[in-house]
């Protein structure tokens, strides 16, 4: 992924803070439609859009397995599962963010360095 890569969700286009794809190489280069994990960093100006519009749009992507919200001003991470109703909230520095879809683990202490 390049710094200018973006996601197409139907007719809409989004620039997530981080996303991981596990599909084939994309001949279009900068446009992806198949993220496995999307991570958005929460700030005052972005939280409402990330938790509302973007979350609902991303749920339409068949490839998406985990949607992660990371707060920049406090030790908190939310992991939203595929169905949107399964939410895990992590708030302690020893809590481990585990993303099964990409076999990734990291403590909140390491995320919020």
C-alpha positions in Angstrom: 0.0 0.0 0.0 1.2 3.5 -0.7 0.5 6.6 1.3 -2.0 7.8 -1.3 -4.0 4.5 -1.6 -7.8 4.8 -1.0 -10.8 2.5 -0.7 -13.7 2.4 -3.0 -17.0 1.4 -1.3 -19.6 1.5 -4.1 -19.6 5.0 -5.4 -17.9 6.4 -2.3 -14.2 6.8 -1.6 -12.4 6.8 1.7 -8.8 7.3 3.0 -8.5 5.1 6.1 -5.5 5.8 8.4 -4.3 2.2 7.9 -5.7 -0.8 6.0 -4.5 -4.3 5.2 -5.4 -6.3 2.1 -4.8 -10.0 1.7 -6.1 -10.3 -1.8 -4.4 -10.3 -5.2 -2.2 -7.4 -6.4 -4.4 -4.6 -7.7 -3.7 -3.5 -11.3 -5.2 -0.1 -10.5 -2.5 0.5 -7.9 -4.0 3.3 -5.7 -7.6 2.0 -5.5 -8.6 -1.0 -3.3 -11.9 -2.6 -2.7 -10.8 -5.6 -0.6 -9.5 -4.6 2.8 -9.2 -7.3 5.5 -8.6 -4.9 8.3 -9.2 -1.2 8.5 -7.8 1.0 11.3 -8.9 4.5 12.0 -7.3 6.8 14.6 -9.8 8.7 16.6 -9.6 12.4 17.1 -12.1 15.1 17.9 -12.6 16.0 14.3 -12.8 12.5 12.9 -14.6 10.3 15.5 -18.2 11.0 14.5 -17.5 10.2 10.8 -15.3 7.1 11.7 -18.0 5.7 14.1 -20.9 6.5 11.9 -20.7 7.0 8.1 -17.4 5.1 7.6 -18.3 2.2 9.9 -21.6 1.6 8.1 -19.9 1.9 4.6 -17.1 -0.4 5.5 -19.6 -3.1 6.7 -20.7 -3.4 3.0 -17.2 -4.7 2.1 -17.3 -8.6 1.9 -13.6 -8.9 2.5 -13.5 -6.9 5.8 -13.0 -9.0 8.9 -12.1 -6.3 11.5 -12.6 -2.6 11.9 -10.4 -1.0 14.6 -10.8 2.4 16.2 -7.7 3.7 18.1 -8.0 6.8 20.3 -5.1 9.2 20.0 -5.8 11.0 23.3 -6.5 8.1 25.6 -5.6 4.4 26.0 -8.6 2.9 24.2 -9.0 0.6 21.2 -12.3 -0.8 19.9 -12.3 -3.8 17.6 -15.6 -4.2 15.6 -16.2 -7.7 14.1 -17.8 -8.4 10.7 -21.4 -8.3 11.8 -20.9 -4.9 13.5 -22.5 -6.0 16.7 -19.4 -7.8 18.0 -17.3 -5.1 19.7 -14.3 -5.6 21.9 -13.1 -2.6 24.0 -9.5 -2.6 25.3 -8.5 0.1 27.8 -5.6 -1.2 29.9 -1.9 -1.0 28.9 -1.5 -4.8 29.3 -4.6 -5.5 27.1 -3.6 -7.2 23.8 -5.1 -6.1 20.4 -5.4 -9.3 18.5 -6.4 -9.3 14.9 -7.0 -12.9 14.0 -7.6 -12.2 10.3 -3.9 -11.1 9.8 -2.4 -13.0 12.8 -1.4 -9.8 14.5 -1.0 -9.0 18.2 0.2 -5.9 20.1 -0.3 -4.5 23.6 -2.0 -1.2 24.1 1.2 0.0 25.8 3.1 -0.6 22.6 0.4 1.1 20.5 0.3 4.2 22.8 4.0 4.8 23.1 
